[in-house]
């Protein structure tokens, strides 16, 4: 069985002229290894690395969290990155059809697409945030440099104790004048629509449409510009970070005993290692489909992407930690920085007012984040589009894309662009975007390793790219599902609030296709076997 499966895969891989509906993406494969490798590496230099850092608001946990994250990135993030990229390379099919190698696992593709939908919806509003901050950077002076008299709650000037409930100038400006945030949470509903933010949100989705409508090639034209701009911005900011008073507090205040207080920080470290490597959302499968026809060193591409992801993520994490330490120095150890989606935006805003030429650096920072966020969202939308490339859809790709972007615009405008949009975004990031990745990654590893057969899959990779996956990768694929499923199930026992109940419902909806299709397949297969036995 192993030989026959490998031969079928080799025949499929070596077929250059196939134009069938099931194999519709092969005609668009890259012919240049360098350009393709650059595209895969760039997928790991996204807005998540610059914006989503779970513990920059708590310096006692930041360094222990970064340590855990790096460990799990090596043993889980990188192996799963290689595995999903190899799935696309081997099957030459999209996110939904690549699971023909194990029909009972076809629900994984739908779960990945649901992760894509929630992630694209969340990143869309981050586009609007970055564009809003970019526009405000062109004022005669940065408006978050000083406190506004009309700010509620009160805004506290620097170099004095921060009263309870007060906010720093960047936090006050972002909450009051960009988000128009409701301070009482979601009690009483989402509040009114913030029209300025909605305007920026719609502009972002219009730009995403024009990037995506040309398919993957349009995105590739942004790659070099975006990556060079990102590294230039990060390296420039790193030169000034050590000069901040209090920049080293993330190291002096870190408390390693926090690692012993429950499994939450461990689970979040794994979730972060997966999302910043774009695992479990189908993007890597889609990119694997575009692998060049000639021999390609998949391990080299994966290692370079891993290095790019780690460098950008670690630079931004330490930069934000240094800024938070400087804030603690300014306000006598109290900053009132919120955790979640807003913390990085507030800290980035605070950093640019501390350096000479603050308006230039603010415009450069938020322009870079806007471009990076657009490209990350466009890549996710391209993944959704590439999953529906049958002949009927291909003829009206532009209309189908307009429909998708319009739906994202409408849903995001009435939820994420409201006064309570920040709470909705934090909910999306905490529940349907991050938590299902553990279960999806574990299922992918189980299906490839134990259902389809790890040896067969490794032979398929060899026929496709001329290399055999290393022993380290094979061991990680075999053992990681135990840890992933264990940490996923560790949270199910706790249902402390209504938010948790709704959150788990969203997680179940995201992961439900995996279970439903698997059960239907098993039941159908058992019925067919019984019918055959009865006929005999």
PEJO-V424213 format. One record per residue. N is the residue number from 1. RES is the residue in one small letter. D_LAST is the distance of its C-alpha to the last C-alpha in Angstrom with 1 decimal. Layout:
N:RES:D_LAST, N:RES:D_LAST
This chain:
1:x:25.2, 2:x:28.9, 3:x:30.1, 4:x:27.8, 5:x:28.7, 6:x:32.3, 7:x:32.3, 8:x:30.9, 9:x:33.6, 10:x:36.2, 11:x:35.3, 12:x:35.6, 13:x:38.9, 14:x:40.4, 15:x:39.8, 16:x:43.2, 17:x:42.9, 18:x:39.8, 19:x:40.7, 20:x:37.4, 21:x:37.3, 22:x:35.1, 23:x:37.6, 24:x:40.7, 25:x:43.0, 26:x:43.1, 27:x:45.8, 28:x:48.1, 29:x:47.9, 30:x:51.2, 31:x:52.9, 32:x:55.4, 33:x:54.5, 34:x:57.7, 35:x:57.3, 36:x:53.7, 37:x:54.6, 38:x:57.4, 39:x:55.2, 40:x:52.8, 41:x:55.8, 42:x:57.4, 43:x:54.3, 44:x:55.4, 45:x:59.0, 46:x:58.6, 47:x:60.2, 48:x:58.2, 49:x:60.1, 50:x:63.5, 51:x:62.9, 52:x:60.2, 53:x:61.6, 54:x:60.7, 55:x:63.6, 56:x:66.6, 57:x:68.1, 58:x:68.1, 59:x:69.9, 60:x:69.1, 61:x:65.4, 62:x:65.6, 63:x:66.0, 64:x:63.5, 65:x:61.0, 66:x:61.7, 67:x:61.2, 68:x:57.8, 69:x:56.8, 70:x:57.6, 71:x:55.7, 72:x:52.6, 73:x:53.1, 74:x:52.9, 75:x:49.9, 76:x:47.8, 77:x:49.4, 78:x:49.7, 79:x:46.3, 80:x:44.6, 81:x:46.8, 82:x:45.7, 83:x:42.0, 84:x:42.0, 85:x:44.2, 86:x:41.9, 87:x:38.8, 88:x:40.6, 89:x:41.7, 90:x:38.3, 91:x:36.3, 92:x:39.1, 93:x:37.8, 94:x:39.3, 95:x:39.0, 96:x:36.0, 97:x:34.0, 98:x:34.7, 99:x:32.0, 100:x:29.3, 101:x:29.3, 102:x:27.6, 103:x:26.2, 104:x:26.2, 105:x:30.0, 106:x:30.9, 107:x:32.9, 108:x:35.4, 109:x:36.8, 110:x:37.5, 111:x:39.1, 112:x:41.3, 113:x:42.3, 114:x:43.4, 115:x:45.5, 116:x:46.9, 117:x:47.9, 118:x:49.7, 119:x:51.4, 120:x:52.6, 121:x:53.9, 122:x:55.8, 123:x:57.3, 124:x:58.4, 125:x:61.0, 126:x:62.1, 127:x:62.9, 128:x:65.1, 129:x:66.8, 130:x:67.7, 131:x:69.0, 132:x:71.1, 133:x:72.6, 134:x:73.2, 135:x:75.2, 136:x:77.2, 137:x:78.1, 138:x:80.4, 139:x:82.8, 140:x:86.4, 141:x:85.2, 142:x:81.9, 143:x:81.6, 144:x:79.9, 145:x:82.7, 146:x:84.7, 147:x:84.1, 148:x:84.2, 149:x:86.5, 150:x:84.0, 151:x:81.2, 152:x:79.6, 153:x:79.0, 154:x:82.0, 155:x:81.9, 156:x:83.7, 157:x:85.8, 158:x:85.3, 159:x:87.2, 160:x:87.5, 161:x:85.2, 162:x:82.3, 163:x:82.5, 164:x:79.5, 165:x:77.5, 166:x:79.4, 167:x:77.8, 168:x:78.7, 169:x:79.9, 170:x:76.7, 171:x:74.5, 172:x:76.7, 173:x:76.7, 174:x:73.0, 175:x:72.2, 176:x:75.0, 177:x:75.5, 178:x:72.1, 179:x:69.6, 180:x:72.0, 181:x:70.0, 182:x:69.7, 183:x:70.8, 184:x:69.3, 185:x:65.7, 186:x:63.3, 187:x:65.1, 188:x:65.9, 189:x:63.3, 190:x:63.3, 191:x:66.8, 192:x:68.1, 193:x:66.9, 194:x:69.0, 195:x:69.8, 196:x:71.2, 197:x:68.1, 198:x:65.9, 199:x:67.9, 200:x:67.3, 201:x:63.6, 202:x:63.3, 203:x:65.2, 204:x:62.8, 205:x:59.7, 206:x:61.5, 207:x:62.1, 208:x:58.5, 209:x:57.4, 210:x:59.7, 211:x:58.5, 212:x:54.8, 213:x:55.0, 214:x:55.6, 215:x:52.4, 216:x:52.5, 217:x:55.4, 218:x:57.7, 219:x:57.0, 220:x:57.6, 221:x:61.2, 222:x:62.0, 223:x:60.7, 224:x:63.8, 225:x:66.3, 226:x:64.5, 227:x:64.1, 228:x:67.6, 229:x:69.0, 230:x:67.0, 231:x:68.2, 232:x:71.7, 233:x:71.8, 234:x:70.4, 235:x:72.6, 236:x:75.7, 237:x:75.0, 238:x:74.4, 239:x:77.9, 240:x:79.4, 241:x:77.2, 242:x:78.9, 243:x:82.2, 244:x:81.2, 245:x:82.8, 246:x:80.2, 247:x:77.5, 248:x:76.7, 249:x:76.0, 250:x:72.2, 251:x:72.7, 252:x:75.5, 253:x:73.7, 254:x:70.2, 255:x:68.8, 256:x:66.1, 257:x:65.6, 258:x:63.8, 259:x:60.7, 260:x:60.5, 261:x:60.6, 262:x:57.0, 263:x:54.0, 264:x:55.0, 265:x:57.1, 266:x:54.3, 267:x:51.7, 268:x:54.0, 269:x:54.8, 270:x:51.2, 271:x:50.8, 272:x:53.9, 273:x:52.8, 274:x:49.7, 275:x:51.4, 276:x:54.3, 277:x:51.8, 278:x:50.0, 279:x:46.7, 280:x:43.9, 281:x:45.0, 282:x:43.4, 283:x:46.6, 284:x:45.9, 285:x:42.5, 286:x:44.3, 287:x:47.1, 288:x:44.6, 289:x:43.3, 290:x:46.8, 291:x:47.1, 292:x:49.0, 293:x:47.2, 294:x:49.3, 295:x:49.0, 296:x:49.7, 297:x:50.5, 298:x:48.5, 299:x:50.0, 300:x:53.5, 301:x:52.8, 302:x:51.3, 303:x:54.3, 304:x:56.8, 305:x:55.1, 306:x:55.1, 307:x:58.8, 308:x:59.7, 309:x:58.0, 310:x:59.7, 311:x:63.1, 312:x:63.2, 313:x:61.8, 314:x:64.1, 315:x:67.2, 316:x:66.7, 317:x:65.9, 318:x:69.0, 319:x:71.1, 320:x:70.1, 321:x:70.7, 322:x:74.1, 323:x:75.0, 324:x:73.9, 325:x:76.1, 326:x:79.0, 327:x:78.5, 328:x:78.7, 329:x:81.9, 330:x:83.3, 331:x:82.5, 332:x:83.1, 333:x:79.5, 334:x:78.1, 335:x:76.3, 336:x:74.1, 337:x:71.5, 338:x:68.3, 339:x:65.0, 340:x:62.2, 341:x:62.3, 342:x:66.0, 343:x:67.3, 344:x:67.0, 345:x:68.6, 346:x:71.5, 347:x:72.1, 348:x:71.9, 349:x:74.4, 350:x:76.7, 351:x:76.6, 352:x:77.9, 353:x:81.0, 354:x:82.0, 355:x:82.5, 356:x:85.2, 357:x:84.2, 358:x:81.8, 359:x:81.3, 360:x:80.3, 361:x:77.9, 362:x:76.5, 363:x:75.8, 364:x:74.2, 365:x:72.1, 366:x:70.6, 367:x:70.3, 368:x:68.3, 369:x:66.1, 370:x:65.7, 371:x:64.6, 372:x:62.2, 373:x:60.8, 374:x:60.3, 375:x:58.5, 376:x:56.2, 377:x:55.3, 378:x:54.9, 379:x:52.5, 380:x:50.3, 381:x:50.5, 382:x:49.6, 383:x:46.5, 384:x:45.5, 385:x:46.2, 386:x:44.3, 387:x:41.1, 388:x:41.3, 389:x:42.1, 390:x:39.7, 391:x:41.3, 392:x:42.2, 393:x:43.9, 394:x:45.6, 395:x:47.6, 396:x:49.2, 397:x:49.4, 398:x:52.9, 399:x:52.2, 400:x:49.2, 401:x:51.4, 402:x:54.2, 403:x:51.9, 404:x:50.8, 405:x:54.5, 406:x:55.6, 407:x:53.1, 408:x:54.2, 409:x:57.9, 410:x:57.5, 411:x:55.5, 412:x:57.8, 413:x:61.0, 414:x:60.3, 415:x:59.2, 416:x:60.4, 417:x:63.6, 418:x:64.9, 419:x:67.3, 420:x:64.4, 421:x:62.4, 422:x:63.1, 423:x:61.4, 424:x:58.3, 425:x:58.2, 426:x:58.5, 427:x:55.6, 428:x:53.4, 429:x:54.3, 430:x:53.8, 431:x:50.5, 432:x:48.1, 433:x:49.4, 434:x:49.7, 435:x:47.5, 436:x:44.1, 437:x:44.8, 438:x:44.2, 439:x:40.7, 440:x:39.8, 441:x:41.2, 442:x:39.3, 443:x:36.0, 444:x:36.7, 445:x:37.5, 446:x:34.5, 447:x:32.0, 448:x:33.8, 449:x:34.3, 450:x:31.2, 451:x:28.4, 452:x:29.1, 453:x:30.9, 454:x:34.7, 455:x:34.8, 456:x:32.8, 457:x:35.0, 458:x:38.1, 459:x:37.1, 460:x:36.6, 461:x:40.1, 462:x:41.5, 463:x:40.1, 464:x:41.5, 465:x:45.0, 466:x:45.5, 467:x:45.8, 468:x:43.7, 469:x:44.0, 470:x:46.3, 471:x:45.4, 472:x:47.3, 473:x:45.1, 474:x:41.9, 475:x:43.2, 476:x:44.3, 477:x:40.9, 478:x:39.2, 479:x:41.8, 480:x:43.1, 481:x:40.2, 482:x:41.3, 483:x:44.9, 484:x:43.9, 485:x:41.6, 486:x:44.0, 487:x:46.9, 488:x:45.0, 489:x:44.0, 490:x:47.5, 491:x:48.9, 492:x:46.4, 493:x:48.2, 494:x:51.4, 495:x:51.8, 496:x:55.6, 497:x:56.2, 498:x:55.0, 499:x:55.0, 500:x:52.5, 501:x:50.2, 502:x:50.3, 503:x:50.0, 504:x:46.8, 505:x:45.4, 506:x:46.1, 507:x:44.5, 508:x:41.3, 509:x:41.3, 510:x:41.6, 511:x:38.9, 512:x:36.5, 513:x:34.6, 514:x:33.5, 515:x:31.9, 516:x:30.6, 517:x:28.7, 518:x:27.4, 519:x:26.0, 520:x:24.6, 521:x:22.8, 522:x:21.4, 523:x:20.2, 524:x:18.7, 525:x:16.9, 526:x:15.6, 527:x:14.4, 528:x:12.6, 529:x:10.8, 530:x:9.9, 531:x:8.7, 532:x:6.4, 533:x:5.1, 534:x:5.4, 535:x:3.8, 536:x:0.0
